[in-house]
Amino acid sequence: MEISQSGAAIGLKEQRPSFLLRVVILLLAALAGSVVCAPIVAFCVAGLGYSLPFARIFDRVFMAGLVLAAAWMRRWLLLAELLAAAYLGGRRRLLVYGAGFLAGAVASGLLVGLCVGWGARWELPHRMVWRLAQDLVSSVVIGMIEETFFRAFLLGGLAREMSGNRALALSSVVFALAHLVRAPASRPLLGFHPLAGLLNVGASLGHALFHPLAILPAFVGLTLLGLLLGAVFLTAQRVYLPAGLHAGFVFTARLWGAALVFAGAVPRWLFGYGRPSLLSGPAAWAEILLLVALVRHLGGRAGTRGGCG
């Protein structure tokens, strides 16, 4: 009797969907909900007197739907377990986060400095203090949200079912595609258009499928950035350092975009071949690859010391 129960338990465990399949189902559920709900939200927003592009509304509805779907499927997705492991930390977690932020700001700041030295004009934005505060808050929020999903949840879950390198590569590609598979700029909707969400998804996929060369430089840069953030997460086993690093990159990029006046003299290999600027250029790719190698080297040395201890 005990043997048969044990065999049944093993059979149930083997029949459980892979974590990757569960993530795909989560994304499809959030996407389906957004296709239905985004036109309704857009209609309500227009009724309140606001004029917002539908693509922007769709992105916000999708993010909200993703959070709700993840909360509803939290046990199936092992959400609490993955987040608890990634957010463990002692008294030094704010210090670790700050160190990551500083490292990200310095790394991207070096590229900005090279652009300015090459002839780009960079002027402090109007109401500088207010702009800095806004960019700082938004960078911290973006860093924490994206690292929670892409590293703590996605990479953490994938790493339990496949090798660390495969999980790192796959999560980095998903990270890049999530930033690129988006609809081109759209106008606000006038009236209720129930198929607008479906058309928005088609425009997003069409933009990526029919303009692959246009998005290729950004795809390479974002994938490499995902590799760096993922390598930091796998080494630290906590989300604070990659979240700070991510926020530092975003903060400098936002400030650079707001203060940039002219970059015509800067070569493309440094400035980039599209949006996001800098990150879509070979100079940034080389810098990120060096940082990835450094993180893997330091992680290997830490593992060796741990093994000897």
N, C-alpha and C positions, 0 to 999 in steps of 0.2 A: 504493500500500500504506500509506504513512504517513497519507494523507488518510482512508482507511477506518478505520485504527486510532484516529485522532483522533476521528472521528465516533462510533465505538463507545464510546469513553471518555466523550464528551459524553452519549451516550444512557444509559449506566449511571449517570452523575451525576444526570441528570434523573429517572431511575426511583427514586432513593433516597428513602425516605419522609421527609417533613418532620420537623423536630425535634419539633414539637408532637405529631405522631402517634407518634413514638418515646416521648415522655413518657407519653402515654396508655397505650401498650402496657406500659410499665414499671409504671404504677400498677395496671393491671388484673392484671398478673402477681403483684404483691405482694398485691393484694386477694384473688385466688384462692387463693394460698398461705396467707393468714391465715384464710380461711374453713375450710380443711381442717385447719390446724395449731393454731389457737387452742383448739378444744375439747380437743385432746389435751394441750396445755400446761396448760389449766385443770384437767383431770383429774389431771395429775401434781402440780400445785401443791396441790390439795386433798389428795392422797395424802401429801404431805409435812407436812400439818398447818396450812397457811396458808389464810386466808380472805380472798380478794381478789375484788372485783366483776369479773364477766366482761368488762364493757365496758372496764375498765382493762387487763385481760390482753390483750384483742383489740387495743387501741391499741398496746401494747408489741410484740406479735407482728407487727403490720403494719409498724411502724417497722423492726424487725429484718429483715423480709422485703424491705422497700424497699431497705435497704442491701445485702443479699445479691443481690437482682435487679440493682441498679445495678452492683455489682461484676462480676457475670457478663456483663452487657451493656455493659461500660465502653467498649469500642472503638466499638461501634455508637452509643453515646450521646455520644461525644467527651468522656467524663468527665474523663480525665486532662488533656486540653488546656484545658478550661474551668476546672478547679480551679487548674491551674498559672498561668493568666492572672490569676485573681482573687486568688491568694495570693502573688503577687510582692510584694516589699517590701524596704525597706532597714532601716537601723538605727532609724528613727523609727516603725516599725509599732506597737510597744507604746504609744508616745506618742499616736499617732493613735487607737488603740483606746481609750485612757484618756480622750481628749478627747471621743470619741463617747459613752462611758459617762456622763461628767459632763453632757454636753448632754442626754442622754435623762433622766437623773435630775432635772435642774433643770426640764426642760419638764413632766414629769409631777408633780414636786414643787410647781410653781406651782398646779396644779389641786388637789392635796391641801391646800395652804395656804389656798386659797379656800374649800374645804369646811370646814376647821377654823374659819376665820374666820366662816363662815355658821352655825356651831353644831354641827357634827359633833364628837363626842367621840373623841379619838384618844389611846390610852394605849400606852405602850411594852409590848411583849409580855413574858411571863415568860421568864426566862433570855435576856435581850436579846442579849448577845454571841453566844451559840450560835445564836440565831435569825438574826442578821445574817450570820453566817458561812455558815449553810445557804442563806439566800436569795441571798447573793453567788455562791456556787459554782453553784447551780442556774441563776441568771440568766445567768452566763457560758456555761454548757454549752448552755442553750436558745438563747441568742443566736448562738453559733457554729454549732450544728447547723442551725437554721432559716435563717440567712443563707447557709450553704453550699448548702443545697438550693434555696431560693426565689430567691436573688439570684445567687450564683456559678454555679449550674448552670442553673436554669430561666430566669431573666431573661437571663443571659449567652448561653444557647443560642438563646432566642427572638429576641434582638436581632441575631443573625447572619442571620436569615431574614426579618425584618420591620422596620418602622420602630421607633425607640426608644420612641415614645409608645404604639404598639400593644402592643409587648412589655411595657412598663411596666404598662399597664392590665390586660392579660390575666394577667400574673403576680400582680398585686395582688388580682384577683378569686379566683384559685386559692388565694392565701395566706389570704384571708378564709374561703373555703369549707372549707379544710382544718381551720380552727379551730372551725367551726360544724356541719359534717355529722358529728355524733357521736351515738351512742345515749344516751338518758337514763340516769340512774344505774340500775345493775342489781345484783342480788344475786349472791353466789358460787354457782357451779354445784355441785349435789350429784349425783355420779355422772358418767357419760360421756354427753354429748348431742351427737352428731355434727352436728346441724343448728343448733346454737347460733350458730355463726359467721354462717350465712346469715340467721338471724333478727336478729342484731345489725346486719347491714348494712341489712336492711329497716327496723329501728327507727330507724337513723341517718337514712336517706333520708326516712322518714315524718315524723320530727320536723322536718326542714327544709322538706318540701313542704307539710305540713298546718298548720304554724304559722309562716307567712312573716312576719307582722307582729311576732311575738314576737322573731324573730331579726334583724329589719331594722335596728334601731339598732346592734346589735353588728356586723352586716355592713358598714354604712356606716363605722363607726369602724375596723374591721380593714382594710377596703379602703383607706381614707385612710392608715392607718399603713403599709400595703404600698406605697402610692404614695410616701410619704416615704422609706422605706428604699430603695426602688428608685431614686428620683431621686438619693439620696446615692451609691448604688453606681454608677450610670451616670456621675455626675460624677467620682467618685474613681477609678473603674475598678478598685477593690480592695475586698476584703470587710471590712477591718479597721474602717473608720469606721462602716458600717451595723451591723456586729456589735456594736460598742461601744454604739451608740445603742439598738439593740434590747435589749441587756442592761440598760442604764440604765432603760428603760421597765419592763421586767419586774421588776427589783429593787424599784423604788418601788411598783409595783402589788402585789407580794407582801407587802411590809412594810405597806402601807396596808390590805390585806385582813386581815392578822394583828392589827393594832393598832386597827382600827375597832371602836368600841363602840356608837355611835349616830349615825345620819345622817338622822333623820326631819325635821330642820329644813332640810336642804339641798334646794334646788329640783332637779327632775329634769333640767333643761337643763344643770346643772352635775354632779350626781352620776351621772347616766346613767339609762337606761331598762331596764337588765338587766345581765347579766354579759357581758363584764367591765365593772365599774363605771368611771366616769369616761370610758372610751373610748367608751361607748355614749351619751354625751351631746353635745349641740351645742357646748358650750364646748370640749371636746376636739377636735371636728371643725374648729372655727374656728382653734384653735391649730395643728393639724397642717397645715391649708391654708396658713396664714401661713408655716410652716416650709418647706413644699414650694415656695412662691413664692420664698422666700429662697434655697433651694438652687438652684433653676433660674436665678435671677438671678446668683448667684455663679458657677455653672457656665458661664453665657453670657459673663460677663466674663472668666473664665479662658480660655475658648475664643478670645475676641477677642484677648487678649494673646498667646496661643500663635500665632494666625494672623499677628499683626503681627510676631512674632519670627521 
